[in-house]
Amino acid sequence: MADETDAAPPPPPLAAASVVPPETVAPPETAASEEVLTVLDVPPPVTEKEVSPPKPPPPPEEVVAVVDSEKKVPQNLVSFKEESNRLADLSESERRALEDLKQSVQEALRNGIFTSQPQPPPPPPPPQSAEKPPEKIEEASEKREPNPVAESEISTQEESAKDENVKPTPNPTIESILKHESPTQEDVSIWGIPLLKDERSDVILLKFLRAREFKVKEAFAMLKNTIFWRKEFGIDALVDDDLGEHLEKVVFMHGFDRDGHPVCYNVYGEFQNKELYQKTFSDEEKRMKFLRWRIQFLERSIRKLDFTPGGVNTIVQINDLKNSPGPGKWELRQATKQALQLLQDNYPEFVAKQVFINVPWWYLAFYMMISPFLTQRTKSKFVFASPAKSAKTLFKYISPEQVPIQYGGLSVDYCDCNPDFGIADPVTEITVKPSTKQTVEILVSEVWIVLYFWFISVLCSPFFGFFCVPYVKFKQTKNNCSFFVGNWGVYEWQQCVIVWEVRVVGWEVAYGAEFIPDAEDEYTVIVQKATKMVPTDDPVVCNSFKIKELGKIVITIDNPTSKKKKLLYRFKVKPYSN
């Protein structure tokens, strides 16, 4: 994705140039051996992050990127906050700039400026010869006096010739006058949004204004050049082209962040595959095909955004630099340079955050060198995370259920191996302190019951009789018996199954689970024997237990290490079926 025209540190050509708040304060720690109680039918609350109004940035000399002396990861003291696109939230100067830009666009549409081909640059002037003409000839021409008689004869001949060739013109009609005075306005669309047709056009124009610091002439020039480039590049036809799927693991969209922005993942380590690298960057033709594929992917993603005022019209970029080819790859650097230039010039303000994870040392060193040349607005959108902090950083901006499983979350595409949970099932996060044991209790305080009503059937049988027919299902917390007879019918327990997923990022802990019934005369059932989990084990453990009586599921995580661990879990209730 692209961002404003500010230069950005050149990641591989998949990412755009812009975005993201720096790392925030870590979540509060839970006490040692703390127990977390979860009521079965009350899912964990999902809080929404409030977006505060934009604040004016502090003076440049006070806002600088700092480096942690231990982690060597740059952080920004001020994080980027998206500005509102609602007219009521704009300042007076911003509204005035928007109106001026709309008038310029209206004039351009009437005059057909956007449909006309851009004028080529004028040819350079011919080099001046060092030789000078003879001075005597110049002096003679200067001293030569005009002949008034000859000039009058020539002018008389020209006038007579004009009179012979001039033909009387008919009187102009009303239609011709209106045609010349009110030319037809052309229709120009960008990212599927027609200019000046509705309020979505204002959001488009605000992107160009912000990219040029609300300088109307520069914003209009950028818009005009973008429209010309889109026609020259054939964007509208490119969107529907079939360019193959061999790069689908390099760039892909997956889930949303906590503010509702779609998330795009750029996996640079895929280019360690020599065959893929040669297929993508070995010559100019292949690099151009890659560039067209990247632009196509970007265009398709942008057209799914909401350009209404207040809608989500930016994207979060996650750049995975694990095993990324180093700066010595000339072909990759060429493709990067070309892609970034196109993105910065033609896709302004489309990135909300730019998160770099698994960042190698050489990338941080390069960023620190170019950081002084970047604007504060651009730097405020960047977040860098070392390999050890990548999952923790992602969870600050993206809920774990939305983070792909390969990056520490619980989100996977629906398949036979994971049919119970999806991206919409919320996840609870818990921090497990070093050298402590953490327990999570899922209380089974409610069990489904089927209610049978007695009634007398006269129409269905020639004989009077009593029939037991299921009428309604509801929840009941009284009694522990398998069934009982009431005044109005028969009540019967309906067995259910509790399914849960557990993950500890990086493992190196012991995991166990058991069911403890409420009845004192019942035995505890071991669901999962305490087992030491190592990083090479499956990242997610899924268990289930058939509930026959009231009680609780107890999940135990024993962290013997000297590091904090992030525990993720979620559960759901399913009706039991043979």
N, C-alpha and C positions, 0 to 999 in steps of 0.2 A: 504494500500500500504506500501511498505517497503522502507527503505532508506538505507543509509550506515550503517555500523556496529556500529556507535556511539550509545550509549544508549539514549533513548528518554523517556520523561515522559510518564508513562504508561497510555494512554487512554484506554477505553474499547477495546476489541480485534478486533475492526473493523478497526481502523486506522493504518497507517503505521508510521514509525518513521522518519520524516524529514520535513521540509520546510517552509517558507514563509517570505517575507519581513515584517518588523514591520509596524505599522500604519504610513501613510504618512501625510503630511500637509492637513488640511481640505480644501475643495474647496472654492474659493472666494465667499464672500457673496454679494448678490445683494442689491442695495439700497432700503430703505423703500418705499413702494408703487410703486416699479418699474414695468414698463410694458414690457412684452416680446412679440414682434411681430413675428409671424410665417407666412411666405408666403405659400399658400396652396400647391403649387406644388414643393416646394423646401424642402425636408425633412432635418431634422437637420443633420449637418455633423457628421460623426463618425470618430473620430480620433483614430489612432493606437498608442499604446505605443511603444516607441523606446526602444530596448534592447541595453544597453550600454555594451561594452566589460568588462569582469571581471577585477576587480582591486585586487591587493594583499591585504589581510586583514591586518589591523594595528596590532601592538603588542598586545598580549593577555591582558597585564595589562591595556591597554587603552580602550579595548572593553569589557564592562561589561553590564549585564542586570540591568536596573534601574527600580524603582517602583515609579509611580506617587503617591505623598503623599495624593492626594484626591481620585483618582480612584482606587488605589491599583492594577493596572493592569501592569504586567511587560512588558517592551518594550526593544527592542534591538537598539543599536546605529548604527549597521551596518546590512544591509539587505542582504540576499543571492541573488546572481545573477548566473544564470546557465552558465556554461562554454560551449564554442563552441565544437562541435564534428567534425568540418572540420579539415582535416590534416594541411591545410595551417595556421590555427589559433593556432595550438599547438606549445608549446615551443620546443626547441631542445631536452631537456631532456625528455619531454613527448613523443615526436616522437620516441626517442630511446627506451624508456620503452615499447611503443606499439610494436615496431618491435621485441624486445626481447621476449615479451609475445607471439606474433604470432609464433615465432620460437619454443617456448616451446610447444604451442598448436599443431603445425605441427608435432613435434616429438612425442607427445602423441598420435595423430591420427594415425601415422604410426605404432607405437608399440602397438596399441590397449589398451592403458591405460584407456581410458574413458569407454570402454565396459567391461573390466575385473572387477571382484568384488573387492572391497577394502579389503585389508588384515585386519583381526581382530587384535586387540591389543595383544601383546605377553602376555602369562600368567605370573602372578607374580612369582618370584623365590621362591622355597620352603624354609621354615624357617630353619635356620641353627641350628643344635642340639647343645646343650650346652656341651654334652659329647664329649670328644676327644678320638680318637683311641689310643691304647697303643703305647707308644713311641718305645718300643722294636721292634714291627713289622715293623714300618717305617724305623728304623735304619737298620734292616735286609734286607729290600727290596732295600735300598739305597746302601748297601755294596755288593749286589749280582752282579757278573760280567757276562757279556754276553759270550755265547759260540759260537765262530766264526764258528766252524765246523757244528753245528746244524743249524745255520742260513743259511749257504750256501746250505745245503741240502734242506731246506724248499723253498728257492728262486728258486732252480733248478726245483723242483716239480711244483711250480706255473707257471713258464715259459712254461714247457712242456704242462701243462693243457691248457694254453691260446692258444698255437699253434694248439692244436687239435680242439678247439672250434671256432677259427677264420675262417671265410669264405671269399673268395675273393668278393669284392664289385665291381659292374659294374661302368664304367666311368660315371661321372655326365653329364647330358644333359644340353643344353643351357636353356631350360625351367625351369629346377630345379634350376639352378644358379640364373636366374632372379627372380624366386619365392622367394628365400631366401634373395637375395640382395635388392630387391625392393618389400617389403610386400605391400599388398593392403591397401589403406588408408580407414579407416572407416568413415562413415558419421554420424555426431553428430549435432543435432539441439537443440536450446534452445529458447523458446518463439516463435517457428515457424521459426527461423532464422538459417540456416545451418552455422556452423563455417567455416570461411576462404573461403567461396564461393564467396562473393561479399563485397562491402563496408559497408553493414549493419553489418557485423560481427565486423568491427572495432568499431562501436558504442557500441556494446555489450561488447567488451573487455575493452573499455574505462570506462565503468561503474564499472567493477571490479577493474581496476587500481585506479580510484578515491576513491573507497571505502577503498583501502589499501594505499592511499597516494603515488601511483605510485611505490610501492615496488613490483617488478615483481614476486619474489618467493611467496610472500604472496598472491598476486592477482591470480596467477596460482593455488595455493592450494585452495583458495576460489572457483574458477571456477570448479575445479575438484570435490570438495565436493558438490557443487551445482548440478552438473550433476549426481553424485551418488545418492544424495537425491531425485532428480526428478524421477529417475528410481525406487527407493525404494518406493516412495510415489505414483507412478503410475500417474504422472501428465497428460501424453498424453491421457490416458483413462478417467481420472477424468474430463477433459474439456467437454466431451460429456455425462457425467452421469446426470441423473435427480434426483436432491436432494431436490426437492420441492420448493415452492414459499412462504412459510410462513415468510421468513425474507426479503421480497422485500421492506418493509417499513423501515427496519433497515439500509440497505446499498443500495444505488442506484446512478446511474450516471445521471447527468442532466446538459446539456449545456456546455459552454466553458468559460474560463476566457478571459481577455482582450488580452492575448498573445496567445490564441488558444489552451491552455491546456484543455483537458477534466476534468470535475469537478466531484468528488465523494463525496457524502454526507453520513455521518455516524451519525445516529440518536440514541443516547444512551437512551433517555427517553422512547423509545418503550419497554425497558426491565422493566419498572415499571409494565407492565402487568404480573401479577404473573403466569398466565397460560403459556405465552410465555417464561418467565424466566425458569420455571420448565421444559418446553419442550426442552429448549436449553442447560441448564447447570446443571441439577439435578444430573447426574452421569457421569462417565468417558466416557461411550459410546456416550452419547449425546453431550458431549463437543468435542469429536473427530469428530462427524458428523458435528458440527458447524464449526470446524476448516477446514474440507474438503470443506464445502460450501464456506467459506471465501476465501480459496485458489483458488477454482474454479472461483469465481467471479473476483478475481484479475487476474487470468490467461486469462480469456476472455477479460478483459479490456485491458491488456497489448498487446494482439495480434491484437488489433485495432490501435495501435500506429504506428507512422511513424519512422522507424529506419534508414532511409537514413540520411547522414550527413546534418545537418541543419533542419531536420524534428523535429516535436514535439513528443518526446518519454518519457515524464514524465506526471504525473497527479497531480492535485491540490486536496488536501484533506480538506474538511470542516467537522469539528467535532462539532456537536451540543450536548452540555453537559446539556441542560435544562432537569431537572428532572432525571438526570443521577443517577443510583444507587451509593451509597456512597462506600467508601473503605471497609466497613464492610461485603460486599458480597464476601465470601471466594471463591465460585464457579466461580464468574466472575473474580476475581483476578488470579485464576489458569489458566483460559482460556486466559486471557490477557498475562500472562507471557509466556505461551507456544506459542501463536500466534506471539508475538513480537520477540521471539527468532528465529522462522522460517523465519519471514519476514526480519530481519536484516541479517541473515546468507545467504539467498538465493535470495533476491530481492534488490540488491544494486542500489542506485541512481535512484529510480523510482518516487520520490515525488518532485515536484517543489516548493510547498508551503504547509504548515500545519497550517490551520487557526482554532482556537478554539473559538467558539461563545457561548454566554449564559454561561460563565464560572462561576461556584460557588466559594465561598470563600475558601472552603477546597482544591480545586484543585490548586488554586493559591498559597496557603500556602505550599502544597506539592512540587509544582514546584520550589518555592524559596529555598527549602531545598536541592533539588537535582541539582539545576542549577550549582553550582560550579563544579560538576563532569561531566558536559557535555562539549563537544568541542564547540568552537566558530562557527564552520561550522554548527553543529546541531542546536545551539540556534538561528543562524541567519535565520533559516527557519521557526521559530515559530512566530505566531501572536496570541495574546489573546485579546478577546473583552468581556466586560461585557454585560449583557442583554440589557442595554440602548444603547450601541454602536454597537450592532451586525450588524444591517442593514447597518449602515454607513461604517463599516469596510468591509463588503462584497462588497459594491459598489466601493471601491477603487481598487479591483482586478477583479471584475466581473461586466459587464454591467447589469443594472436593468432588461432589457428584457431577460437576461439569468438566473436571480436569481428566484428560485421558489417563488410562491406567499406567502407561509407560512414563508418565511424569509425576507419579505419586498419588493420583486420584483414584476414583472408583468408576469412572465412565468408560464403558466399552460399547461397541456396536452390538445390537441385539443379535444373539446367536443361541444355539442349543446349550452352550456351556453356561450361559447366564440368562435364563429366561425370566427370573423373578424380579430383577431390578432394572430400572432405566434411569435416564438422565433427569427425570422429574422426581425421583425418590430422594428426599433430603438426607444429608449425612450429618452426623454429630461429630464434632472434633473435641478431643481431650488431650491435654499435654501431660505426659507421664514424666514425673521428676526422676532424676537419677537415683538408683539404688532404692526404689520404692515399688510397691505392688498396688496396682490400680484395679478396682473392681467396678463392673457395670451391671446393674440389676434391671431386668425387664420384668415388671410386675404383671402377672396374669391375674388381674382382679376382676375380669369380666369374661364371661363365656357365652357364646351364642346358644340360644334356646329355641326350639321349635314348639310352637303352641298349637295344640290340637283342640278344636272345639267339638263338643258333642252336639249333634242335631238329629232330628227325626226325619228320615227320608220317606216320603209317601209316593213321590212320582217315580223314583228310580227303582222301586221294588214293590212287588205285589203284596209283600208282607211288611208289617211295621217292624223296624229294626233300628239299631243304633250303629252309626258309622263314625269312624274317627278320620277326619279330613284336615290336612294342614291348612291353616288359615293365615297366619302371619308369623314373621320372625322378629324377635326383639332380644335385647340383652338383659340378663338377670344376674345378680351377684349373690342371691340368697341360696342357701342349701348347697351341699356338696354331693348330693345323691345323684345317681344316674338318671332317675326320673321320679316324679311324684304326681299324684292325682289331686287336682284341685276341685273347687266347687263347680267350675265352668268347663273343665276339660283336663287333658293330660299334658304335662310339661316334660320335655325330654331334652337332656344335654346334647348339643351337637358338637362333636369333636372338631378341633381345628389344629393347624400346623403353624408354628412360628418359624420363620426363616430369617436368618441374619447374615450379614457380611461384616468381616473384621479385617482391618489392615493397620499395620504399624509400619510407617515409612522407614525402610532400611532394616526392619526386624531387629535381630540380636536381642530378642526377648523370649520369654516363655508364655505360651498361650494355652488356656484351658477354659472349659465351659461345663456347667452342670445345671440340673433342674432340681430345685428344692421345693417340695410340696408344702402347702400350709398345714395339712393334717399332721399331727404329731406322731401318729402311728405309721406314717408312710416313710419310705426310704428315699434318700437322695439319689438321683440318677446322673451318672457321669456321661455327658454328651461328648465332650472332647477331653481326653486325658492331657494333662499339662505337658506340653511339648516345646522344646527349645526350637525357635525359628531363626533361621539364618538368612542373610541377604539373597542367597541363591534359591531359596524356596519360592513357591508361588507367591506373588505379591498380595493376593487376596485369598482369604479363607472363607468359605461359605458353609454354614451348618443349618440344620433344621431339627425341630423336635415336635412330636405329636403330643398335643395337650389333652389330657384326660381329666384333669382336676385343677383346682386353683393352686397357684404357687408362684414361683419366679425363676427366671433364667439368670444365672450369675456367670458373667464373663470375667476372667481374671487375666491381667497382663502383669507379668513380673519383669521389671527392668533392672537387671543387675549392673548395667554399664554406668559410666560417669557422665553420660550425655542425656539430654532431654529427648523424649520420643513423642512423635505425633500419632495418636490413636484415632482412627476413623472407624465408625461403625454405623449401621442402619439395619432396620428390621421391618418386617411386615407380617400380617396375619393372613393366612389362606384357609379357606374351608377344606376340611379333610374329605378326601374322596378315595375310595378303594381303587 
